[in-house]
Amino acid sequence: MNPKLKLLAEKQGGVYSRRQAADCGYTRGQIHDRIQDGRWERIRYGQYAEAVELGLLQPWDRDLLKHRRLVHAVMNSMRPSTVAVSHQSALALHGVPLWGPDLAEVQVSRLDRHRGGRIAGVRHHRGKLTDADLTVVAGLPATTVPRALFEMGCTSSFEAAVVSADAVRRDHPINEAVVQRLLQVTEFWTGSATARAALKFSDPSSESVGESRLRVLLHTHGLPTPVLQAVFDDAAGFIGRVDFFFAAERTVVEFDGLLKYGDGARETLIREKLREDRLRALGLQVVRVTWADLNHPEQLIAHIRRAFARA
């Protein structure tokens, strides 16, 4: 990519239009060749970006990157000051983890009187936005983190809303006055009950997407409320923090979010084994949960209940 187009793309989330590429000196044939040989990829009609390697990213990070590019492509093709990025699309721009909400469509809220609905893969929402609801992120007008969280919570599942609410409370603490204002604003919105329940259930001590999803699963199946990030020591000193501790059941549940252990696989496994041995020496049951286990909730819950019984 030539320096002129590279600088332009960097200001637009890596995305540029066919016209912008032409203005930076690329002929129609050069643009066609770069798309055909995979150096450039089409993000949406008339909008492109340099191809990037996504194989090493976690699935949710890969989806977020793709969606952020799609958001920039949509906004790059719209008239300025007509819409603000909103809902899960705004959360994606803010870097808030997402799991579960629909990322096939870009979500925007109208700043003019244009009608709402789905147009060319973009979901247009109608709603009154004040200055307190708006900000600029990655060079684009967007709803603030708190507003976007409420918007997304009203249009997604409880699990999806909790994943993002945990992350927001952990990384983007919300002023209580802002929470109360948004609770009032969204009181009669469709889906507001889900957003409220997710916010009430959310916990900033949940440190990852996987931990949030597991916490929702435990809650759904009626297990006792665990202590998050409990600290354990023994005669040799500090053992570590554990993801979930069921005190009455003397059981520790750990979520293993590593898809790959990489080059240090042996050393990592040895450290984890020694750590678990020290926990068991304290009279605790230890249950390790993986991503694959979340796809079989009944089996996982039965496994944890058996650990309770052994304890």
N, C-alpha and C positions, 0 to 999 in steps of 0.2 A: 504494500500500500504506500502510495507516495505521501510525503510529509504533510501536504496540505489537507488531504482527506483524512489522514491519521489524526491530526489535531482536531478536525471537525468531529470525527467519530468519538473521540475521547470525551467531548462535551455532551454527547447524546447517547451515553450508555453503550458505545460501540456500534451504534446503528447509523446508517446513512441511506438517503434515498437515491434512486437512479439519477434524478436530476442533479443532486449534489455531487455524485461521482462524476457526472459529465462536466459539471462546472469546475471540477478539480482536475480535468484533463483526460479523463478516460473516454475512449470511443465506445460506440455501441458494441463493436466486435470484442474489445478488451473486456468489457463488462460481461458479455456472454461467455467468453473463454474462462473467466475466473469463476463463474457460477458452475459451468460444466465440469471443470477439473477439481472442484471442491475447495478452492481457496476462499471463495465467498459462499455464504449460504443465504437463501431467501428467508427472511423472517416473516414477512407477509407481502402482499402484492406491492411491488415497487420499492420495498425496503429491504436492505441487506446488511450483513455484518461479516467480518472475517470469521472463518471456521475456527472453533476452539476445541481442544481435547477435554471431554467431560468424564472420561472413564474412571478417573481416580476420585471423583467427588461422591459424597454420600447421595443417595437417591433424592432426598428432599432438597439438598443444595443444588443438585443438577436441575431439578424442576424450577427452583427459585431463579436460577440464572437464566434459564430459557424464558421464564415468564417476564423477568425484568426486561429482557431484550424485546419481547413482544410489546410490553408497555411502551417502551421508547419508540418502537416502530409505529404504534398507533398514534402516539402524541406527535410524532414527527410528521404525520400525514393530516393532522387536524388544524383548524384555524386557532390561533392563540386566544386565550382568555374565554374559550367556550366551555371547557370542561376542566375538572380536577380529577386526578387519579384517586380512587377511593376503594373501600372494602379490602379484600385480600390483596388486590393489586397495589394499594398504597402500603400495606404491611410488607409486601415483598420489597418495595423500594426502600422502606425503612430498615430492612434487614432482619425483620422479625421472622422466626421459624414458622413454617406452615406445614400442616399435615391434614389432608382430607378435603379442603375446600376446592372448588372447581377452578383450575388454572387454565382451562381451555379458552375462556373468554377474558378479555380485559375489562375491568370494572371502572367506570367513570361516573362522576356526578356532574350534572349540568350546572353551569354557572350562568346560563342564559335561559330563555324560555322555550327552548327546543323540547320536543316530546321525549319521553323515555322509551325503553324497549331495547330489543337486540337489533343492531345494525352492523352487518359485515364483521361478525365475530366480536363485537364490542357491546357490552351491556351498559346502557345509559340509565342512570337513576335520577329521579327527580326528588329534591329535598332541599330545605332551606339550610344554607351553610353561612355561618357568621365568620368574621375574621378569626375568632377563637378556634374555629374548626379547620382552618387552612394554614398550610405552610408550604415551603419549597424544599424538595428533596431531590437530589441528583439532577438539579436544574429544572425540575418539573413541578407545576402546582399540584398539590396533593392534600388529602385530609391528614390531620395530625395522627400520631400513633393512637391516642385514646379514642378518637372518633372512628378511625379505621377499625379498631378492635371491636367496638360496639357494632359497627356496620357489618363486619364479617360474622360476628356472633349471631346476628339476627338472620343470617342467610345460610348457615352451615350447621353441621351436627354438633352435639355437645362435646364430643371428643375433639373435633377440630378446633372448637372455640377454646377448650381448656389448654390445648397444646400452645396456642398463641398467647392466651392470657397468662399462663405460667411464665412464658418468656418475657412478656411485656412487664409484668410485675418484678421480674428479676433484673432485667436490663434497662427498662424504661419506666421507672416508678412513676405512678400517676398521683397527682395531688388529689386529696379527698374531695375538695371543692369541685374539681373537674369531673370526678366520678359522679357526684351528686347531680351536677348539671346534665350530664349525659343520660343518667338514669331517668331524669325528668323528661328530657327531649325525646327519648326513645320509648317512653312508657307504653304507648299504644301502637308501636310498630309491630308488624307481623314478625314473629320469631323473637320478640324481645325477652320472652320468658327463658329461652335457651341462653341468650347472651347474659342475662342476670344470673342464672344458675351457674354458668361457667365461671363468671367473675367471682362469685361467692365461693366456689369450690377451688379456685386457682390457688397456687402456692408458689412463691418465689424460690423456695428451697428445692423445687424440682429442677434438675440441672440439664435436662436434655429432652428431645422429642420422645425418645423411647421411654424415659422415666415418666413423662406426662401420660403417655398412652397406657403404660402399665398401671399407673395410679387410677386412671379412669376405669380400667378393666377390673381392678380389685374392688373399687367402689360399686360398680355395676353388679358384681356377683355377691355383694353383701359381706365382704370380709371386713374385719375390724380396721379402724383407721390406724395406719402405721405412723411411727415417728420417722421423719425424713432426715437424712444426713446425721444419724446418730454416731457418736464417737466412742470407740472402744480402746481400752488399754489392758495390758496384762503385766506380769512381773517384769517382763523385758522392756516394757515401755509402750509407746504408741503403736496400735495395730492399724488403725485407719478409720475413715468414715464409711458408713454403709448407706446404701440408697434407701432401704426400707427396713425398719425394725419393729416387729410385733412383740412388744414387751411381755404381755401376759402369755403369749404363745412361745416365748423364747426362740423366736425364729427371725433370721435375717434373710431378706430377699435382695439380690443384687441384679441389676440389669447390665448385661454385657453388650454395649453398643458398638463394639468393634466388629466391623465386617471382615477385616483382615488384621492379623497381628503383624504382618510385614516381616522385615528382616530380623527383628528381635523376638520372633515367635517363641522360641524355646525359653529365653530369659523371662519373657512376660508370663508365660504359663507357669514357670517355676515360682515366680513371685506371687502369683495369684493362688497357687496351691498352698504355699507356706502361710499366706495370709488367712486362707480359709481354715487351715489346720489350727491356727492360733484361736480363731473364733470358735471352732468346735470344741477346743480345749476348755473354753469358758462355759461349756454346757449348752451351746447354741446350735440349732439346726441352720444350715445354710442352703439356700436354693438359688441357683443361678439361672437367669432368664435371658434368652436370646431373641433377636428379631423374629426368627422362625416360630418361636413359641407363641408369639402374639397372634399368629394366624390360626392357632388351635386353642382358643380360650378355655373351653371345657376341660381339656386335658391339663392345661396349665393350672387352673384353679384346683383341680383334683390333686395335682402334685403338691401344691402348697398346703392344702388341707391335710395331706398325709404327713407333711413335715410338722404341722401343728400337733397332730396326733402322737407322733414319735416324741415330741418335746414334752 
